[in-house]
Amino acid sequence: MFDKLVKINCHSKNILLRKIAGNLPGKFYCCQINCIEIDKTVLFAHHARGCIIIAAKICENRVVWKLQFPNNFR
């Protein structure tokens, strides 16, 4: 479901669908994605729970990874 929401949010021509799909990742996954241009081939290697992804452009064939550090990491 996350991948479908991202595809609608980033690539749908329907403005209403984009707006709805833009809010749902935050509601379901605590994730926010703000990209001016994201290629359709971009993949997420996780469900993006708790992530904020902000980019002007993410080029083709890229994978977005979520990095988690232990609480005591300095």
The first five atom37 places (N, CA, C, CB, O) and aatype in JSON, in Angstrom:
{
  "aatype": [12, 13, 3, 11, 10, 19, 11, 9, 2, 4, 8, 15, 11, 2, 9, 10, 10, 1, 11, 9, 0, 7, 2, 10, 14, 7, 11, 13, 18, 4, 4, 5, 9, 2, 4, 9, 6, 9, 3, 11, 16, 19, 10, 13, 0, 8, 8, 0, 1, 7, 4, 9, 9, 9, 0, 0, 11, 9, 4, 6, 2, 1, 19, 19, 17, 11, 10, 5, 13, 14, 2, 2, 13, 1],
  "atom_mask": [
    [1, 1, 1, 1, 1],
    [1, 1, 1, 1, 1],
    [1, 1, 1, 1, 1],
    [1, 1, 1, 1, 1],
    [1, 1, 1, 1, 1],
    [1, 1, 1, 1, 1],
    [1, 1, 1, 1, 1],
    [1, 1, 1, 1, 1],
    [1, 1, 1, 1, 1],
    [1, 1, 1, 1, 1],
    [1, 1, 1, 1, 1],
    [1, 1, 1, 1, 1],
    [1, 1, 1, 1, 1],
    [1, 1, 1, 1, 1],
    [1, 1, 1, 1, 1],
    [1, 1, 1, 1, 1],
    [1, 1, 1, 1, 1],
    [1, 1, 1, 1, 1],
    [1, 1, 1, 1, 1],
    [1, 1, 1, 1, 1],
    [1, 1, 1, 1, 1],
    [1, 1, 1, 0, 1],
    [1, 1, 1, 1, 1],
    [1, 1, 1, 1, 1],
    [1, 1, 1, 1, 1],
    [1, 1, 1, 0, 1],
    [1, 1, 1, 1, 1],
    [1, 1, 1, 1, 1],
    [1, 1, 1, 1, 1],
    [1, 1, 1, 1, 1],
    [1, 1, 1, 1, 1],
    [1, 1, 1, 1, 1],
    [1, 1, 1, 1, 1],
    [1, 1, 1, 1, 1],
    [1, 1, 1, 1, 1],
    [1, 1, 1, 1, 1],
    [1, 1, 1, 1, 1],
    [1, 1, 1, 1, 1],
    [1, 1, 1, 1, 1],
    [1, 1, 1, 1, 1],
    [1, 1, 1, 1, 1],
    [1, 1, 1, 1, 1],
    [1, 1, 1, 1, 1],
    [1, 1, 1, 1, 1],
    [1, 1, 1, 1, 1],
    [1, 1, 1, 1, 1],
    [1, 1, 1, 1, 1],
    [1, 1, 1, 1, 1],
    [1, 1, 1, 1, 1],
    [1, 1, 1, 0, 1],
    [1, 1, 1, 1, 1],
    [1, 1, 1, 1, 1],
    [1, 1, 1, 1, 1],
    [1, 1, 1, 1, 1],
    [1, 1, 1, 1, 1],
    [1, 1, 1, 1, 1],
    [1, 1, 1, 1, 1],
    [1, 1, 1, 1, 1],
    [1, 1, 1, 1, 1],
    [1, 1, 1, 1, 1],
    [1, 1, 1, 1, 1],
    [1, 1, 1, 1, 1],
    [1, 1, 1, 1, 1],
    [1, 1, 1, 1, 1],
    [1, 1, 1, 1, 1],
    [1, 1, 1, 1, 1],
    [1, 1, 1, 1, 1],
    [1, 1, 1, 1, 1],
    [1, 1, 1, 1, 1],
    [1, 1, 1, 1, 1],
    [1, 1, 1, 1, 1],
    [1, 1, 1, 1, 1],
    [1, 1, 1, 1, 1],
    [1, 1, 1, 1, 1]
  ],
  "atom_positions": [
    [[0.82, -1.19, 0.0], [0.0, 0.0, 0.0], [0.87, 1.26, 0.0], [-0.93, -0.01, 1.2], [0.51, 2.26, -0.64]],
    [[2.0, 1.23, 0.71], [2.88, 2.39, 0.76], [3.34, 2.78, -0.64], [4.08, 2.12, 1.66], [3.31, 3.95, -1.0]],
    [[3.78, 1.79, -1.43], [4.27, 2.08, -2.78], [3.18, 2.7, -3.65], [4.79, 0.81, -3.43], [3.46, 3.59, -4.45]],
    [[1.95, 2.22, -3.5], [0.84, 2.79, -4.28], [0.59, 4.24, -3.9], [-0.43, 1.96, -4.08], [0.36, 5.08, -4.77]],
    [[0.63, 4.53, -2.6], [0.44, 5.91, -2.15], [1.54, 6.83, -2.68], [0.39, 5.97, -0.62], [1.26, 7.96, -3.08]],
    [[2.76, 6.34, -2.69], [3.87, 7.14, -3.22], [3.67, 7.41, -4.7], [5.21, 6.43, -2.97], [3.85, 8.54, -5.16]],
    [[3.3, 6.39, -5.46], [3.09, 6.56, -6.9], [1.99, 7.58, -7.18], [2.73, 5.21, -7.56], [2.14, 8.44, -8.05]],
    [[0.88, 7.49, -6.44], [-0.22, 8.45, -6.63], [0.23, 9.84, -6.22], [-1.47, 8.03, -5.82], [0.0, 10.82, -6.93]],
    [[0.88, 9.94, -5.06], [1.32, 11.22, -4.53], [2.3, 11.93, -5.47], [1.97, 11.02, -3.17], [2.23, 13.15, -5.62]],
    [[3.18, 11.18, -6.08], [4.24, 11.78, -6.89], [3.95, 11.84, -8.38], [5.49, 11.04, -6.67], [4.55, 12.65, -9.09]],
    [[3.04, 10.99, -8.89], [2.92, 10.89, -10.35], [1.51, 11.03, -10.9], [3.45, 9.59, -10.77], [1.35, 11.1, -12.12]],
    [[0.49, 11.09, -10.07], [-0.88, 11.18, -10.58], [-1.13, 12.54, -11.22], [-1.89, 10.93, -9.45], [-0.65, 13.56, -10.73]],
    [[-1.86, 12.54, -12.3], [-2.25, 13.79, -12.96], [-3.45, 14.43, -12.26], [-2.58, 13.52, -14.44], [-3.7, 15.63, -12.41]],
    [[-4.18, 13.63, -11.48], [-5.36, 14.11, -10.77], [-4.92, 14.82, -9.49], [-6.33, 12.92, -10.44], [-4.39, 14.2, -8.57]],
    [[-5.15, 16.12, -9.42], [-4.7, 16.94, -8.29], [-5.36, 16.5, -6.99], [-4.98, 18.42, -8.55], [-4.7, 16.48, -5.94]],
    [[-6.65, 16.17, -7.02], [-7.36, 15.74, -5.81], [-6.77, 14.44, -5.27], [-8.87, 15.56, -6.1], [-6.54, 14.32, -4.07]],
    [[-6.51, 13.47, -6.15], [-5.89, 12.21, -5.72], [-4.51, 12.44, -5.12], [-5.79, 11.24, -6.9], [-4.14, 11.83, -4.12]],
    [[-3.74, 13.34, -5.74], [-2.4, 13.65, -5.22], [-2.48, 14.23, -3.82], [-1.68, 14.64, -6.15], [-1.68, 13.89, -2.94]],
    [[-3.45, 15.1, -3.61], [-3.61, 15.73, -2.3], [-3.99, 14.7, -1.24], [-4.66, 16.83, -2.35], [-3.44, 14.7, -0.13]],
    [[-4.92, 13.82, -1.56], [-5.35, 12.77, -0.63], [-4.19, 11.81, -0.35], [-6.57, 11.99, -1.2], [-3.89, 11.49, 0.8]],
    [[-3.54, 11.36, -1.42], [-2.43, 10.42, -1.26], [-1.25, 11.06, -0.55], [-2.0, 9.88, -2.61], [-0.45, 10.36, 0.07]],
    [[-1.12, 12.36, -0.63], [-0.04, 13.06, 0.05], [-0.2, 13.07, 1.56], [0.0, 0.0, 0.0], [0.79, 13.13, 2.29]],
    [[-1.44, 13.01, 2.04], [-1.7, 13.02, 3.48], [-1.67, 11.63, 4.11], [-3.03, 13.67, 3.75], [-1.36, 11.5, 5.3]],
    [[-1.99, 10.61, 3.36], [-2.12, 9.26, 3.92], [-0.81, 8.64, 4.41], [-2.71, 8.37, 2.91], [-0.84, 7.95, 5.44]],
    [[0.34, 8.83, 3.75], [1.57, 8.26, 4.32], [1.86, 8.8, 5.73], [2.76, 8.57, 3.4], [2.37, 8.07, 6.58]],
    [[1.54, 10.06, 5.95], [1.72, 10.63, 7.28], [0.8, 10.0, 8.3], [0.0, 0.0, 0.0], [1.19, 9.76, 9.45]],
    [[-0.41, 9.75, 7.89], [-1.4, 9.16, 8.79], [-1.09, 7.71, 9.11], [-2.8, 9.27, 8.19], [-1.17, 7.3, 10.27]],
    [[-0.75, 6.92, 8.1], [-0.54, 5.48, 8.28], [0.88, 5.09, 8.65], [-0.93, 4.76, 7.03], [1.09, 4.11, 9.36]],
    [[1.87, 5.86, 8.17], [3.26, 5.46, 8.33], [4.13, 6.49, 9.05], [3.85, 5.18, 6.98], [5.33, 6.27, 9.21]],
    [[3.55, 7.6, 9.49], [4.32, 8.7, 10.1], [5.45, 9.13, 9.16], [4.91, 8.27, 11.49], [6.57, 9.39, 9.61]],
    [[5.16, 9.2, 7.89], [6.14, 9.5, 6.86], [5.67, 10.69, 6.05], [6.38, 8.28, 5.96], [4.48, 10.83, 5.76]],
    [[6.6, 11.54, 5.67], [6.27, 12.67, 4.82], [7.23, 12.68, 3.65], [6.33, 14.01, 5.61], [8.44, 12.59, 3.83]],
    [[6.69, 12.8, 2.44], [7.51, 12.82, 1.23], [7.22, 14.11, 0.48], [7.25, 11.57, 0.33], [6.08, 14.34, 0.06]],
    [[8.22, 14.94, 0.32], [8.11, 16.19, -0.43], [9.2, 16.22, -1.49], [8.22, 17.44, 0.51], [10.35, 16.52, -1.19]],
    [[8.83, 15.9, -2.7], [9.8, 15.91, -3.8], [9.2, 16.69, -4.96], [10.17, 14.46, -4.24], [8.06, 16.47, -5.35]],
    [[9.99, 17.59, -5.5], [9.54, 18.32, -6.68], [9.5, 17.38, -7.87], [10.46, 19.54, -6.96], [8.56, 17.41, -8.67]],
    [[10.53, 16.54, -8.0], [10.6, 15.6, -9.1], [11.19, 14.29, -8.6], [11.44, 16.17, -10.27], [12.32, 14.25, -8.12]],
    [[10.41, 13.23, -8.71], [10.88, 11.9, -8.32], [10.57, 10.95, -9.48], [10.19, 11.42, -6.97], [9.43, 10.87, -9.94]],
    [[11.56, 10.25, -9.94], [11.4, 9.35, -11.07], [10.52, 8.16, -10.68], [12.77, 8.86, -11.58], [10.52, 7.74, -9.52]],
    [[9.79, 7.61, -11.64], [8.89, 6.49, -11.37], [9.64, 5.21, -11.0], [8.03, 6.23, -12.58], [9.03, 4.29, -10.44]],
    [[10.92, 5.12, -11.28], [11.69, 3.92, -10.97], [12.28, 3.93, -9.56], [12.8, 3.75, -11.99], [12.88, 2.94, -9.14]],
    [[12.13, 5.04, -8.83], [12.68, 5.13, -7.48], [11.96, 4.15, -6.56], [12.56, 6.58, -6.93], [10.73, 4.08, -6.56]],
    [[12.73, 3.39, -5.79], [12.17, 2.4, -4.87], [12.49, 2.77, -3.43], [12.72, 1.0, -5.19], [13.47, 3.47, -3.16]],
    [[11.67, 2.32, -2.52], [11.91, 2.48, -1.1], [12.23, 1.11, -0.52], [10.67, 3.13, -0.37], [11.47, 0.16, -0.71]],
    [[13.36, 1.0, 0.18], [13.82, -0.28, 0.72], [13.19, -0.54, 2.09], [15.35, -0.3, 0.82], [13.67, -1.4, 2.83]],
    [[12.15, 0.18, 2.42], [11.49, 0.07, 3.72], [10.12, 0.7, 3.58], [12.33, 0.77, 4.86], [9.78, 1.22, 2.51]],
    [[9.34, 0.67, 4.62], [8.02, 1.27, 4.58], [8.06, 2.75, 4.95], [7.07, 0.54, 5.52], [7.01, 3.4, 4.97]],
    [[9.24, 3.29, 5.23], [9.46, 4.7, 5.51], [8.84, 5.18, 6.82], [8.93, 5.53, 4.38], [8.67, 6.38, 7.01]],
    [[8.49, 4.28, 7.7], [7.86, 4.67, 8.97], [8.77, 5.64, 9.72], [7.56, 3.43, 9.84], [9.92, 5.33, 10.02]],
    [[8.23, 6.8, 10.03], [8.95, 7.8, 10.8], [9.94, 8.64, 9.99], [0.0, 0.0, 0.0], [10.73, 9.37, 10.58]],
    [[9.92, 8.56, 8.67], [10.88, 9.29, 7.85], [10.28, 10.57, 7.27], [11.39, 8.41, 6.72], [9.08, 10.66, 7.04]],
    [[11.14, 11.52, 7.04], [10.79, 12.7, 6.26], [11.76, 12.72, 5.09], [10.87, 14.04, 7.12], [12.97, 12.77, 5.28]],
    [[11.23, 12.68, 3.89], [12.05, 12.65, 2.69], [11.77, 13.94, 1.92], [11.77, 11.37, 1.81], [10.66, 14.15, 1.42]],
    [[12.78, 14.79, 1.82], [12.63, 16.06, 1.11], [13.75, 16.13, 0.08], [12.68, 17.29, 2.1], [14.93, 16.02, 0.42]],
    [[13.37, 16.32, -1.17], [14.38, 16.39, -2.22], [13.84, 17.21, -3.38], [14.79, 14.98, -2.7], [12.64, 17.2, -3.65]],
    [[14.72, 17.9, -4.05], [14.33, 18.61, -5.26], [14.16, 17.63, -6.41], [15.38, 19.69, -5.62], [13.27, 17.79, -7.25]],
    [[15.02, 16.61, -6.43], [14.96, 15.64, -7.52], [15.61, 14.33, -7.07], [15.66, 16.19, -8.8], [16.68, 14.34, -6.47]],
    [[14.94, 13.22, -7.35], [15.52, 11.9, -7.15], [15.5, 11.23, -8.52], [14.73, 11.05, -6.05], [14.44, 10.98, -9.09]],
    [[16.68, 10.93, -9.03], [16.83, 10.42, -10.4], [16.42, 8.95, -10.5], [18.28, 10.58, -10.86], [16.13, 8.3, -9.49]],
    [[16.41, 8.45, -11.72], [15.97, 7.09, -12.0], [16.87, 6.04, -11.35], [15.92, 6.87, -13.49], [18.06, 6.26, -11.11]],
    [[16.25, 4.9, -11.09], [16.93, 3.7, -10.56], [17.64, 3.94, -9.23], [17.93, 3.2, -11.58], [18.73, 3.41, -9.01]],
    [[17.06, 4.72, -8.36], [17.61, 4.97, -7.02], [16.79, 4.21, -5.99], [17.63, 6.49, -6.69], [15.61, 3.93, -6.2]],
    [[17.43, 3.88, -4.88], [16.75, 3.23, -3.76], [16.93, 4.12, -2.53], [17.31, 1.78, -3.5], [18.05, 4.52, -2.21]],
    [[15.85, 4.42, -1.85], [15.9, 5.24, -0.64], [15.92, 4.28, 0.54], [14.69, 6.24, -0.56], [15.01, 3.47, 0.72]],
    [[16.97, 4.39, 1.36], [17.14, 3.53, 2.54], [16.84, 4.32, 3.79], [18.58, 2.95, 2.6], [17.08, 5.53, 3.85]],
    [[16.32, 3.66, 4.76], [16.1, 4.28, 6.07], [17.23, 3.84, 6.98], [14.7, 3.89, 6.67], [17.47, 2.65, 7.15]],
    [[17.91, 4.79, 7.57], [18.99, 4.49, 8.49], [18.48, 4.67, 9.92], [20.22, 5.38, 8.23], [17.9, 5.7, 10.24]],
    [[18.69, 3.69, 10.74], [18.3, 3.78, 12.15], [19.54, 3.58, 12.99], [17.2, 2.75, 12.51], [20.33, 2.66, 12.76]],
    [[19.69, 4.43, 13.96], [20.81, 4.33, 14.88], [20.28, 3.98, 16.25], [21.63, 5.63, 14.92], [19.17, 4.4, 16.6]],
    [[21.04, 3.24, 17.04], [20.6, 2.95, 18.39], [20.53, 4.25, 19.21], [21.55, 1.93, 19.06], [21.2, 5.23, 18.9]],
    [[19.71, 4.24, 20.26], [19.51, 5.44, 21.08], [20.8, 5.98, 21.67], [18.54, 5.14, 22.2], [20.92, 7.18, 21.88]],
    [[21.77, 5.12, 21.93], [23.0, 5.58, 22.54], [24.09, 5.9, 21.51], [23.51, 4.53, 23.5], [25.25, 6.11, 21.87]],
    [[23.72, 5.95, 20.21], [24.69, 6.27, 19.16], [25.06, 7.75, 19.24], [24.13, 5.93, 17.76], [24.19, 8.6, 19.36]],
    [[26.37, 8.06, 19.16], [26.82, 9.46, 19.2], [27.61, 9.79, 17.98], [27.65, 9.73, 20.46], [28.08, 10.92, 17.84]]
  ]
}
